[in-house]
């Protein structure tokens, strides 16, 4: 087999944050496979390049198709937003490989890292991920809500900054509200909470709440939530929203 | 003031993973400030561009100098490896701003996200960050070892995949060993442990251990450690090291 499968992430928006390594893989691809939103962001490399755009909810089918194409000798790129290894397509490709044709394990498979959404959201706000942090997806398609609460509780107990991916969708409009209710039992009411919408995009926006008043209804599929630790601080500015950052030191800034 | 300060991350190695947005900021900079290792990676934009390379341990002095230069009207870029918001320079810039000249808060400050080390390490291995995960720095320069153990325990309790930054340095050769000893009390002996060295670089290497036998002495400053969750799996391959990935589902792959 001479095919290759490369799993790439485009970064948070457009291709302004895509790495040269990811763009090179896309330029060499004979086949680009992915959720339509991401496939549409990729510049067409030429008339020979085939596009395989699919719906959002079919990760395993998409991964299987990509492996099949690579096994036929094609140069396949599976495209995600952000980083392909963070709540995106890379794990789905290895799951499909594990349960699929044993010959797929001999394929030339590569993963190209990218800028994941929480990093773009943090950059928009300042440096809220400046201390230890964790990332939790609120989607309970593949894990139980009990597991999600167990992780939120552990994150609170460890005083981690918490990045929340997939906070809401049409099928799950209430889960961020449940998560906030749960976190209010485990973290101070004045904990900083950020809603970063479309971070990295031209029309990016940021809202700053505290945990007591954070309004889950203002989040959608393109929102990334960051819940601060005890060291997350606001830095007031005249006529502009404050910077938000997490002090690297337990003794406060500049100690 | 017409100066600007942009904090950028170059990604894990060279500039192959640097974003176009970060490279644009560097091309426009009159002053590039940073740890010498990172400053040396940046192509010189022209004879007008000044370099301010410094030692690794002086983040706040470096941040203060960058703010002073921007206040003088210079176009300053503070350069980090990886992502500037993850155990890097962005938080130091805001700390310096908080305790420094009030006029600095009116400066045009931006943060450009980048590919942080754990994403490159994960890509090298497969998709070990495929589930919920956390990132912990083992450096106790700015926080106590008690806090580090509290976070390791919480991470184990929450069954997070754990990315460990700054696992060892010449001044702290034993701390990764202490962290493994501690984790052995809280996680199964067969938990997958990865040592990714110089991930993203041409001479990158990966070692796969289990928690029982992970040898902390094989880590150095350029190593990123990933400790798996209960869902982190090895996918055997003929004549090659196994892929490592974390199943997105609690019910195992492809369920």
Interface residues (C-beta under 8 A of the other chain):
Chain A: X11 X12 X15 X16 X17 X18 X19 X20 X21 X59 X60 X83 X84 X85 X86 X87 X90 X91 X92 X93 X94 X95 X96 X97 X98 X99 X105 X106 X109 X110 X111 X112 X113 X114 X115 X116 X119 X120 X122 X123 X124 X126 X127 X128 X129 X130 X131 X132 X133 X134 X135 X136 X137 X142 X143 X144 X147 X150 X151 X153 X154 X155 X157 X158 X159 X160 X200 X233 X235 X236 X237 X238 X243 X245 X246 X247 X248 X249 X250 X251 X253 X254
Chain B: X11 X12 X15 X16 X17 X18 X19 X20 X21 X59 X60 X83 X84 X85 X86 X87 X90 X91 X92 X93 X94 X95 X96 X97 X98 X99 X105 X106 X109 X110 X111 X112 X113 X114 X115 X116 X119 X120 X122 X123 X124 X126 X127 X128 X129 X130 X131 X132 X133 X134 X135 X136 X137 X142 X143 X144 X147 X150 X151 X153 X154 X155 X157 X158 X159 X160 X200 X233 X235 X236 X237 X238 X243 X245 X246 X247 X248 X249 X250 X251 X253 X254
